[in-house]
Amino acid sequence: MITIVLADDHNLVREGLKHLLKEESLFKLVGEARDGLEAVKLVEKLEPTILLLDLMMPRLHGLEVIRQVRKLNKTKVIVVSMYSDEPYVVEAFRNGATGYVLKDSTGSELVRAIRTVSAGTRFLSPSLSDLAIGAYLNKLDGLPADVYSTLTARERVVLQLAAEGSSTAQIAKQLYISPRTVETHRANVMKKLSLRSQTELVRFAIRRKIIAA
C-alpha cells in the first residue's frame, strides 16, 4: 500500500486529486493539508510514502516544506505544480523533491509518477522532457550552495511571510513567537542576504520563486 498526504490550498484541486487517488486500489490517502506548515506536521505525524505538494503554499513555501520533510523521514515528495519554468523545477529537485508533475498532466501520468517515485526512481513530466533530464540532473549536481542556504528554517518562513506582506504582529501570531523574535529573524535575514529594504526583500523572494510576482 502506498500512503499519501495531499497538500494544496485549492479545494477544487484537492477534490480532483482525491477522486483520482481513490480509483487506485494500492493508493491510500491518509491526510490533507491546506498550507505548508500543516503539510509538514501531517508528514511528521503520519509518515506517508508520498507527499503530493503544490509549490505556492500559504504560511510555508513548498520549497521549505520539501527541505523540512526530507529531514524528517523517508517520505518522498512529488511536486504537483502549474509552473513549468526551469527555475521552479531546478529548485524543487535541488531541495529534495523526487518527482515533478504539471497540473495539466493526465491522471494516468500522476499515477505513474507516484508508482515510479515510491519505487525509488525520479520522475519528471514528459512535457518537460525538452529540459533534457540527464543534463538537467547533471546541472543540479554542479549547482553551488548560495546565500539563501545560510538562512535557518525559521528565517526562511519569516522571509516568505514578510515578502507576502504580513506585519510583524501577524507573523508572530502565525508562528506562535513574540514580535521581538520576529524582528530578530527579519534582521538576520536582511543581513545575511544583504538586503536594505522591504522592496529588495520582495524582489529577492520573487527571483527565488518564493512568492509569485
N, C-alpha and C positions, 0 to 999 in steps of 0.2 A: 504494500500500500504506500502510495506517495502522498504524504500530508502536505497541505498547502495553506499559507496565510496570504491573503489578498489585501494589498494596500493601495488605495486610490481614493482621492477626495471627491470624486464624482459618483453620485448614486447610480446613475444610469449605466456607467461603465462597470461598476461593481456588479450590478444586477445581470448585465450581459455576460460577464465573465463567470459568475456563479452558475448561470444556466448552462454554459459550455462545460464547466468542470463536472457538473452533475451527470453529464452524458457519459463520462468515462468511469468505468467501474473500479479502476485501480487508483483513482484520484479521490482524496478526501479533504474537503475544505474544513479547516479546523478553526479559522479565525479571520476577522475582517478589521481593517484599520482605516480610519479616515484622515489621519495625519501621521507625520513621521515619527513623533515621539511614541504614539500609540503602537506603531508598527514595531519599533524596537522592543517595547515592553512585551508585546504578544510573542515575538520570536524568542525572547528570553524565557518566557513562561512555558510556551508550547513546544519549542524546539522542532519546528516543522522541517520537512525535507527541502521545501522550496518556499521562497518568498517572492511573490509576484508584486513588483513595485513600480509605481509611477515616479518619475523624477521630480516633478514640480509639486511637492507636498507641503502643506502648511506646517508651521511650528518646527519642522526639521527637514531640511532639504534631502532629496533622495540620495545624493552622493554621500552625505553624512550618515544616513541610515545604512547604506551599504558598508561603510567603514566600521560602524559600530556592530552591525550584525556579524560581519566576518570575524570580529574579535570575540564574539560571544560563544559561538558553537559552530557546528559543521553545516548549518543551513546555507544552501546555495541561493543566490539572488539572480532572478531574471527580471531585467528592466522591461516594462511594457510602456512604451512612450510614443508620442506623436512626433518627436523630434528625430529626424534622420541626419541632421548635420553631424559631420565628423567629430567636432569637439565634444558633443554630448556623448557619442559612442566611446570615444577615446577615454574620456574622464570616467565613464561608468566602469569600463574594464580595468582601468588603472587603479580604481578604488576598490576593486574586488568582485565586481559582477561576473557571472559565469555565462549569462545569456543576455541578448538584446533583441526584443521583438517590437516591431512597429504596430501601432494601434489599428492601422488599416490592413493588417495581415489577416489571413483567413483563420478560422477556428482550428483547422487541422494543423496549421503552421504553429500555433501556440501549443497545441497538444504535443507536437513533435519536439518543440523546444523543451517542454517540461520533461519529457522522457529522455531526451538527449542529455540535458544538464544533470538530471538525477542519476544518470549512468556515469557521470564524471567527465563529460566532454563539453567544451564550449559550444555555444550556439549563437549564430548571427543571422538575422532575417535575410533570406535570399535576395530581397530587393536592395540590400546593402552590399551585395557581392562586388559591386564596382569599386568598393573600397579596397578590394584585394586582401582578403582576410589574412593570408600568410604574411604579406608585407606589413599589414596593419598590426598584427601581433608583434612582429619584429620591432616595429616602431615603438610599441608600448614598452618593450624590454629596454629600449635605449633612452627612454624619457628620464631626464634628470629630476631629482626632487626640487620642488620650488618653494618659495617663501610661504605659500599657503599651508604647506605641510608642517610648518613650525607652530601653527595655532593648535591649542588644545581643543578637545571635543566641545567643551562648553563655550570657548571663544568662537568657534565656528557657528554655533547656534545663535549666539548673540549677534554675530556679524550678519547672519541671514535675517533675523528679526529686525535689526536696526535698518538694514537695507530695504526691507519691506515697509518701513515707515513707523514701526512700533516705537512708542516712547519708552523711556527708562522705566517708568512705573508699570507700563503694560508688559514689558519683558520680565520684570521682577515677578509680576503676578503669574505669568505663564510658566516660569521656570521655578517658582517657589523659592526665590532667593531675595535678598534685600536690594533696594535700589543702589545702595553703595557698592555692593558686589557687582552689579550690572555695570556700573560706571568703571569699576576697576577692569573688568573684562574688556569693555569697549576701549579703554585707554590702551590696554595691551595689544588689542587688535590694530588700532591705529598706528602704534609704534612699530609693531612687527612688520606691518605691510607698508610702512612709510606713507600713510595717508594723512591728509591735513584737514579734511572737511567731510561733511555728510555727502556732498556731491561726489567726491572722489571715492568714498566708500561704496556708494550706489553704483558708480561706474565700474569699480572693481568687481562687484557682485554680478553685474551684467556680463562683463567679459568672461568671468569664470562660469557662467551659466548657472549661478546660484539662484538668481531670480530672472524672470523674463523681462525683456525690455518693454 
